Amino acid sequence: MTREEVSSTVKSYILKEFLPGEDPAELTESTPLITGGILDSIATLKLVTFLEDQYAFTVKAHEVDVENLNTISDIAALVLSRK
């Protein structure tokens, strides 16, 4: 699994679940998801559940933060650190 594959999967999920109808080009690897207001606390938990189901690992409570989940790039790094 490559970083590009993870990023693409996560981007597709975010567009479908949280940004329906938005221009996919507007969501980049560095778009701020939490600090930019795209993900609130409930959406963040939905994203964590998706990651756990999709990639078969458990996100620890201390990892559910801006540092690990604020951008697609951050999320891909978290996923790849577990594989």
Buried (B, 14 or more C-beta within 10 A) or exposed (E): EEBEEBBEBBBEBBBEEBBEEEEEEEBEBEBEBBEEEBBEEEBBEBBBEBBEEEBEBEBEEEBBEBEBBBBBBBBBBBBBEEE
